[in-house]
Each structure stands twice: as C-alpha cells, then as structure tokens.
Amino acid sequence: MRRIRHIAPSILLLLLSVAAARAEEPRVFDEARSGGGELKYINDLPVLSVSGTPAEIGRQKGILTAAACRQLADYPRRLLERSGRKDRLEQYRKMAAALAEQLPDDHREELREAAKHLGIDPHQGLLANMLPDVYRGGFACSSLIVDGERSKTGGPLFGRNLDFYTLEMLDNYSLVTVHRPKGKHAFVSIGFPGMFGCLSGMNDAGLAVAVHEVFLARDGAPIFNPKGVPYTFAFRRVLEQCKSIAEAEKMLRDTERSTILSLALCDAKDGMVLEMTPKTVVARHSIEGVCACTNHFRSSELAMFALCGRYRRLVHSRAMGRLGLPEMAEKLHQVNLGKLTVQTMVFEPAELKLHLAIGSCPSSALPLKPLELKPLFSP
C-alpha cells in the first residue's frame, strides 16, 4: 500500500503532463504585421485583423495568410477526389466563374489584390471561395438561438456548430478574421485562410449570422442559380451594411440568391431563421424564446422532408428553462457530427463577445475560449 501511495503522485503528474501536451493545439500561423493588418494569437485563438480600403485589406490578407493558403490550396481537388466527383472539377470551375461575375466590386478588388501575394493559382482560389455554392453536399451544421428572456445572461445567445469535411486539413486551419473596412461596419468572420466571404460571423452592431445547407425545397427552385451572388459574399455584405435582422432580411430578399439554404440570424434583441431559395424567402421566428436550425426547411411554404434528430435535440431547449453558456455548449455537443464538427461557437450579440472552440474534431468537445470583440472592432 505504501508503494502505491508513493508511486501514484508521479503517475498522476505524468498523466497530467501528457494531457496538457495533447490539449495544446499546434500553432500553424506565424504572428506578423503588414500595413494595417496583424495576425496574432489571442487566448490561443488565431486572430487576423485587417483594415482599410478593399485593396489594402486584400494586400494584408494576401501577405499574412500566404503560407497557410498554400497549405490548403489543394483542398478543393482533394475534396472532389475523396467524394468521387473529380470528373466535375472543370464543371465546378465554370460554375464558379459564372458566379464571380456577380461579386460586388469591392470584394472583387480585395480578391484581386490578395491574389498578387498568395502565390496560388487564382482559378483555384476562386473555386475555393465559390465551393459552398457549387459543391453542395458538405456542410451539415446546427444552430440554436435563445432569446434574452430565456437566457441566463439577459441577452440573446446564438450557438453554432460548423460541420464539414476537413480532410485532416481544415481542422488545423480555423481562423478568426476581424475586418475593419473603410466606411462599413466592422465585423468578425470565423472561417479559414483564403476564404473571403462569411459562413459564420458578427458585426459591431451585434448582428450575427450562420449558414446552413439545405437540399430540398417545395417551391421547385433550382439548386444552382448562375446569376446569384455567391452566398458567403452576400452574407458578408449583410454584416458590412446591416444593423438588425430586419435590415438583413430586407437586403437578402432584394439579393439574387445562388442556391437553397437557411441563414440563422441574431441581433442584440432577437433571433430568427431565413429559409431561402433562388425563388423564395421565408422568415421563421422563435417559439417560446428558442429558434433552432439544421439542414431542412421547416416553413409550410418550403418544407419537404423535415425529420432530423439534431433539430429535435435542439428544440428540447424549450423545456430547460433559462440557458447559459454551459447549457448552450452542452446542447451543441449533443448534436456534434464527430470528425465533421470543425468549429463550435457561441455569440453574445448584446455584449459583442465570441466564445469559440477550434482544433481537434469534434470541436464541441473542446472548451469554448472567450474573445472580446469590442476592442478588436475599434480602429
């Protein structure tokens, strides 16, 4: 018994050191500055801050993320090969080129300037940014919005899992990008180096968005509209120009849409889901202070096949009383998709706070790390 008592502390220290080593994620980004841009780690989260005109932002992104972008440049080809679609590469490139014609001029200028410094084939970069519109069949995400009266914080909470094929590449390269564009709202986008649109993000007015792929719609709309604005850029435009979910809804109704999907939105007061196709937009609001979203339309106008275990687990939140950050994190973990769950986050729109878990999958099993956005939004 004495021997066990003597050895146990040593074993315990060894186990703790091994656990700590495993918990520490490798830093794949080099901290650096360029012009008005800076890439650094904050609370162990890689944060790229860029500011200025479109050309200045593009230059900062190109210089500061070039090494990481080169590591990920082959991702589109590998994804198509892994999914048995490698024969569609040229078709997807043509579809991406068609969508690029609808890019806003300022986003186009930013992409053009970044391409000068990234050191990758511009066509590859363009395909990577349009992949969400043309590939269809990868993103399988979950969101949960809790209104202020159901939140322990007194303000809305917006939780979200991003689920996608990492190919053992993307899980190492999640990146928080803080944009301070001249003459527009500052905003944060949680994505990957080389991605210029927005899958998940929040602006300085507390408006937050998260996209969800959908594959079936009752209105008979095409799954691809070559005249639509690439959706990650449309959602970036929402964050640059809108202050509320009402303003965002109006903008998106007036925008030519590239495909069918749902967008979860939350501002400092309220949350909702916009179910969208190239033909139709339907707003779906909270019920009993809770709004959930996965990968099926729910509105009577658009729903076709709405069976989803993840959705049922999320809406069970209505029976839980008031929810705080721990409860949100637990709900997101309950709906994780294992190796596909690459980013887990909770936005606090009223407080301009982001809580983010990235690294090994599922990210929902990792601790959420806080990031105060207000000082990052300030010039």
N, C-alpha and C positions, 0 to 999 in steps of 0.2 A: 504493500500500500504506500509506503514511504517513497519507493522508487517511482510509482506512478505520479505521486504528488510532485516529485522533483522534476520529472521529465515534462509533465503536462504544460507548464508555462512556456517552455522552449518550443514545444509543438504549436502552442497557441500563437506565439509570436511569429513563427514561420508561416502558419496558415494566414494570419492577418497580413503579413508582408506580401504573400502570393496574391491574396485577394485584392490588395491595394494596387499591385502591379497590373493585374488584369483589368481593374476598374479604370485605370488611367489610359485614356484613348491616345493613340499616336497623333502628333501634330503634323498634319500633311501640308499645311500652308506656312509659308515664310512671312514673318512680320516685316512690313516695309511701308514706305510712303512714296507717293508720286503726285506732284502738284497738290491739289486739294483733296486727294484721296489717301486713305490709310487702311491697311489690313493688320489687325491685331487680335489677340485673344482677350476676351472679357469673361471672367468667370468660367474659363476653359471653353468658351464658345468662340469659334472663328467669326469675326465681325469685319466686314468690308464696308467702309464709309466712303461715299463718293458724292461730289457736289459740283455745281456749276451748270454750264451750258451742255446740250447733248454731246457736242464734240469733246468737251472737257471730261464729262462722265465716261464716255466711251474710251477715251485715252487712258483714264485712270483704271478702268476695269481691265482693259487690254494688258496694260503693263503689270498690274498687281496680281492678275489671275492667270497669266500666260502659262506658267509651269503646270498648274493644275488642269487647265483646259487641254493641254497637250496630252496629259494622262487620260483624259476622258474622251478624247477626240474620236476614238474608235467605238464608242458605246453604241451609237445607232446601228452600225453594221453588225456588231456582235448581238444586239438585241434581235434584229431581224433573222440572223442566222440561228440563234437559240430557239426562236419561236416558229421556225420553218417558213419564214417569209423572205428569205434572202433574194428570191427572184423578183421581189417587188421594190427593190431599192431604187431603181430608176423611176418607177411609177411614183414613189413617195417623193423623190426629188422634184419631179414635175409638179406634183400637188403643192409642195412647199413653195416652189417658185411662184405658183399662181396666187397663193395666199400672201406672199411677200409684197405683191402689188398693192395690197390694202393696208400695209403698215402705215401708221401715222408718220409724217415727215420727220419729227424729232426723234422717234425711235429708230427710224431708218438711218438717220445721221449718226446716232450713237453706235449702232451696229457697224456701220461703215468705218468709223474711226477706230473702234475696238479691233476690227479685223486686221488693221495695219500692224498691230502689236502682238496678236495672239499666236501667230506662227502656225496656223492650221488652215486647211483648205476652206475658203469661205463658203463653198457649197455644203460642206459637212456642218459648218456652224449654223447655216440657215436651216438645214434639215433638223438638226438637234433642237432648234427653237420652235419649229413647226411640228415636231414629232407628236406632241399631245393632240394636235388637230387631225393628223393624217394616220397615225398608227392605230388608235382605238383598240382597247382591249388590255390595257396595262394598269391604269390607275383604278384602285378599288378602295376608296377612302371612307372615313367615318367622321362625322361632326356632331357635337352636342352643344346647344346654346341654352343657357339658363338665364332667364330674365332677373333683373335686380331684386324683385320681391322674393325670388326663390333662392337667391344667392346669400351665402354667409358673409360675403364681403360688402353687400349693399349695392353692388353694381353688377352688370351682366358679366357672365363668364362664357367664353367661347373656346371649347376644346376641339382638337382636330388630330386625327392620325392621317398621315400621308402614306399610302401603300402603293408600292411599285416595284418592278423587277430591278434589283440592284446590280445583278451580275457580279456581285462581290467587288463592285467599283463604287457605286453611288453612296453606299453606306459610310464610306470613309471621307466623302467629299461634300457633306452638307455644309451650306454656307449662309450666314445671315448677312444680308446686304442692306445697309441704310442709305437711302437716296435722299439727297437734298437738292432737287432740280431747281434751277432758277425760275422764279415766277410760278411755282406749283407747290402743292402740298409735299412736305417731306413724308417719306413712308419707309417701312421695312418690308423686305421680301425674304421669305425663307425658302431657299432653293438650292442651286448647285452652280459652281463656276461655269460661265459660258451661257447661262440661262438669263435672258434679258427681260422676259415677261414675268408674270407673277402667278404662282399656284396657291400660295398662302401668304397673307400679309396684312399690315395695318398701317394707317397713316396718322398724322399728327392731330387729326380731329377725332381720333378714336374709332374710325370706320375700319372694320376688319373683314376679310374675305377668305374663302377657301373653296376650291373647285372639287367637283365630284363627277366622274364619268357616268353616263347613262347610255344604255344601248337600245332601248325600246321606247317608242313614243306612239301614242294613239292618233296623233294628227297627221301621220303619213309623211312627215318631213324627211328629207334626205339626211343621211348621217354625215355627209360632207357637202359643204357649200363653198365652191372655189371663190365666190365673191365676198365671203365673210371676212371680218377682221380676225386674225389669229387670236384665239381666246385668251391666252396668257397676256397678250399685249392689251386686249380690251379691258381685262381686269386691272392691269397696271394703270391704264388710263383712268379707271374709276378711282383708284387710290390717289392719283395725281390731281384730280379735279373735284371730287365729291366730298361732302362733309357728313352725309347721313345715308341711311339705307333708302330713304325716299328719293334722294338725288341719284343714287346709284341705280335704282330701279328705272327711273326715267331715262338715264343715259343708255342703259342696256336695251331698253325697249326701242330706242332710236338707233341702235347699232346693228349693222348687218352681222348676223351670227354665223360662225363657221361650221357648227356641229350641234349635237344634242348633249346637254349636260345640266347639272344642278350647281348653283352657286349659293353657299351658305354665307350670310352677311350678318354683321352685328355692329351696332354703334354704341355710343355711351348710354343709350336709353333702351334699345330694343333689338330684337333679332328676328330673322326670317330666312326662308329659302326661296330663291327664284328658280323655277323649273323652266328651262329654255330649249327651244329648237330653232332652226332657221325660220320657222313659220310662227311660233307661238311663245309667249312668256306668261307664266302663271306664278303669282306670289302665294306662298304658303306660310302662314304665320304661326306663332307659338300657340300651344294648347296647354292650359294650366301652367303657364310660365316656362314651358320646355319646348324646344324645337330640335328635332333630330334629322339627320340626313345621311344616307348611304349612297347606293347606286341604282335606285329605282325611283321613277316618278311616283308621286302619291296623290296628286290632284286628280279630280274626276275628269278634267279635260285631257290629261296626258297619260295617266297610269294605265299600264297593261299587265305587268307581272310584278307584284309588289311584295312577294314573300322574301323576307330577309331576317335571319336570326340576329344579325348585328343591330338592325333597327329596333327589334323588339327589346333587346337588352338596353339600348339607349333610352327608349321612351319609358322604360321601367323607372327612370329617374323621377317621374311624376309621383311615384309612391314613396319617395325617400325623404320628403320634407325639404329643408334647405340644404343646398350643396355648397361646399367649399372646395378649395384646391385639391385636398386629398381625395374627396369623393369624385371629382372630375377625373383625376388621374386614374383612379380605380376603374371607373366606367370605360375610359379609353383603353385600359389594359384588357378589360373583359372582351373587347371587340378587336383585339390585335390579330393580324394575319401572319404571325411568325416572321419568316425571313423577308416578307414583303413590307412589313411596317418599318419604314426607314426614318420617319420623323414624327414626333409626338409633341404637341404644343397646346398651351392654354393662353389665350389673350385676355387681358383685363382692359377693355376699351376705355372705361372711365378713368383709369389710373395710368394709362399708356404703359402697361407692363406686359412683357412676354415671358412665359415660362416654357423652356424648350429642352427636349431630350433628343439627342442625336448620337450616333455611334453604332454600336452593335445592334443587330435586329433580334427580337422586336424592340424598337426604341421605347415602347411603353413600359418595358421592364426596367428602364433606367430612371434615375432621379431627374426631375424637372429642375433645370437651372434658371434662376431668375435673371432677367435683363431689363434694366430701367431704360426705357426708350426716350423719355422726355429730354434728358441731356444730349442724347445722340441726335435728336432731331434739330437741336439748336445749332446755328452756324458757328 
